[in-house]
Structure formats: C-alpha cells, structure tokens
Amino acid sequence: MEEQGRSLCIVPMQPQHIDQLERLEKECFSAPWSYDALVSELSNPLAVFRVAQQPDGSVAGYVGMHHIVDEGFICNVAVFSQYRRQGVATALMQELDDYAKENEMASVSLEVRQSNLSAQQLYEKSGFEVVGKRRNFYVNPTEDALIMTKTYGGLF
C-alpha cells in the first residue's frame, strides 16, 4: 500500500518487529502486552499476527488474531499515532478478512472500548456488528467492552 509517498507492506510478525510492537502497545493501550507476550505469539500455532511495515523495516501498525477451529478472535489492532487516518488499520483488517475467507472461517470477533468511536467505525466499515457487551472489562479507566462480530458464509 502507498501512504504519503511511503510503500507499506503487510507481512507476518517476525522477531525483529517485537521491540517496535512493544513500544506501540505502550503508546496505544492502558494494559499493553509485554515483550514476552508478543514473543510467545511467534510460536503460537493459533496466532495470525500481521505487521504493516515500511521498506526500512520500521513498523506502522499491527493486528493479531487467534484462529480456533472455524472462528477468529482479534486480540490486537494498533497503529502508531503518526500513521493514523492513513488507511493502515483498514489494510490490516482487510488482511485478516482475506485470511478468514481463505480459511473458510465462520466468524471473527473482537472487543473494543465503548468510548473508542473511531475504532468502532473502522470495525463497522469492515463488516463487524455489535453483538454484546462485557461490563467493566477494561481498566485504567474502567469501561465496558463492546463485542463485535463479523459472520462469514461458512457453516451457518
């Protein structure tokens, strides 16, 4: 993808991405994933983690999903502030959508802070719908999570 004169590509998460992803987690989340948690996903057979990176290897954002039987659960979507509103998150979500279709998944779900309207708009644009709520799911600050799901043809 081309963003402001830079050529970004979506690649599988690799060990060389972990330091930058740890910084990104700290920038984006009140309860960020640790370095070790990110490293553990490299060997997790259920993990589908993709990174948007520049040709020089610098990271713009990433997305992570766990693929369990015919369902996916998106556990991470994050973009560095200087790359927001440039289509990076949309491209990452499209990458997971393509994966879900190629692997004949029945559905993909995620959780999002109730106050995170921009993320909700992204997910709605990607075909997700609110299907439930988890009360007091998030901390710092305490907040409800909306559960959003996208259903594919599959078995249903």
VOGU-3710 file (C-alpha; in Angstrom, 3 decimals, decimal comma):
1> meeqgrslci> 0,000/0,000/0,000  1,158/3,518/-0,674  0,795/6,025/2,159  2,136/9,569/1,839  4,890/8,526/-0,539  5,919/5,537/1,556  5,409/1,991/0,423  3,997/-0,038/3,313  3,603/-3,781/3,064  1,749/-6,240/5,277
11> vpmqpqhidq> 3,976/-9,089/6,471  3,770/-11,846/9,097  5,080/-10,755/12,503  8,773/-11,644/12,938  11,247/-11,426/15,856  12,711/-8,174/14,506  9,307/-6,475/14,959  8,918/-7,189/18,684  10,782/-4,147/20,101  8,721/-1,767/17,975
21> lerlekecfs> 5,481/-3,596/18,749  6,175/-3,379/22,475  6,546/0,415/22,092  3,352/0,531/20,043  1,450/-1,426/22,695  2,602/1,057/25,356  1,564/4,001/23,170  -1,899/2,617/22,461  -3,135/0,669/25,469  -3,539/1,171/29,219
31> apwsydalvs> -2,820/-2,550/29,729  -0,242/-3,244/26,992  1,026/-6,659/26,023  4,531/-7,305/27,318  7,594/-8,089/25,235  7,390/-11,727/26,370  3,695/-11,973/25,484  4,436/-10,733/21,972  7,357/-13,153/21,611  5,149/-16,056/22,704
41> elsnplavfr> 2,801/-15,361/19,785  5,639/-16,127/17,351  5,439/-19,803/18,320  1,685/-19,956/18,949  0,159/-22,157/16,225  -3,186/-20,355/16,640  -1,699/-16,875/16,147  -2,210/-14,901/12,941  -0,260/-11,673/13,511  0,465/-9,231/10,685
51> vaqqpdgsva> 2,606/-6,089/10,642  2,371/-3,038/8,376  5,986/-2,069/7,779  7,980/0,355/5,682  10,754/-0,821/3,346  13,327/0,079/6,027  11,635/-2,331/8,452  10,020/0,302/10,659  6,548/-0,615/11,873  3,440/1,480/11,190
61> gyvgmhhivd> 0,980/-0,842/12,929  -0,080/-4,401/13,521  -3,018/-6,710/14,023  -3,245/-10,027/15,832  -5,850/-12,769/15,719  -6,184/-16,239/17,184  -7,662/-18,812/14,783  -9,518/-21,515/16,701  -11,234/-24,167/14,564  -13,507/-22,036/12,331
71> egficnvavf> -13,535/-18,843/14,405  -11,168/-15,941/14,836  -10,677/-13,620/17,774  -8,876/-10,355/17,078  -6,848/-9,545/20,173  -4,765/-6,598/18,918  -5,174/-3,736/16,456  -2,732/-0,852/16,871  -1,247/1,878/14,680  1,457/4,373/15,664
81> sqyrrqgvat> -0,042/7,867/16,014  1,876/9,313/13,045  0,257/6,705/10,741  -3,352/7,003/11,911  -6,058/8,106/9,486  -3,932/6,901/6,552  -5,570/3,532/5,878  -3,093/1,399/7,828  -5,678/-0,140/10,170  -8,066/-0,661/7,253
91> almqelddya> -5,354/-2,537/5,330  -4,546/-4,670/8,380  -8,224/-5,512/8,896  -8,528/-6,388/5,201  -5,567/-8,745/5,582  -7,406/-10,627/8,353  -10,633/-10,592/6,333  -8,808/-12,203/3,408  -7,301/-14,781/5,780  -10,746/-15,563/7,244
101> kenemasvsl> -12,236/-16,121/3,790  -9,286/-18,210/2,568  -9,556/-20,400/5,678  -13,363/-20,693/5,498  -13,902/-19,227/8,940  -17,481/-18,942/10,206  -16,885/-15,739/12,173  -14,357/-13,293/13,580  -14,934/-11,365/16,825  -13,215/-8,625/18,803
111> evrqsnlsaq> -13,695/-6,391/21,822  -13,454/-2,601/21,770  -13,783/0,100/24,403  -17,252/1,606/24,386  -15,679/5,088/24,155  -13,413/4,225/21,190  -15,732/5,510/18,489  -13,083/5,727/15,755  -12,210/2,041/16,207  -15,892/1,111/16,223
121> qlyeksgfev> -16,352/2,975/12,930  -13,388/1,111/11,426  -14,807/-2,236/12,521  -18,319/-1,383/11,279  -16,827/-0,345/7,929  -15,093/-3,743/7,892  -18,438/-5,536/8,339  -18,499/-6,088/12,112  -21,671/-5,644/14,174  -22,134/-5,155/17,918
131> vgkrrnfyvn> -23,435/-8,420/19,383  -22,891/-7,903/23,103  -21,196/-6,084/25,944  -18,732/-7,048/28,687  -19,277/-4,896/31,756  -16,192/-3,282/33,353  -13,913/-5,254/31,037  -11,224/-2,587/30,677  -9,175/-0,892/33,393  -7,408/2,491/33,586
141> ptedalimtk> -10,116/3,720/33,159  -12,721/1,097/33,967  -15,015/0,772/30,992  -17,337/-1,648/29,237  -16,239/-3,521/26,122  -18,454/-3,911/23,100  -18,245/-7,341/21,490  -18,298/-7,058/17,712  -18,542/-9,961/15,278  -18,348/-10,464/11,539
151> tygglf> -20,046/-13,599/10,247  -18,996/-15,322/7,038  -20,901/-17,827/4,896  -19,304/-20,933/6,347  -21,429/-23,397/8,278  -24,228/-21,073/9,327
//
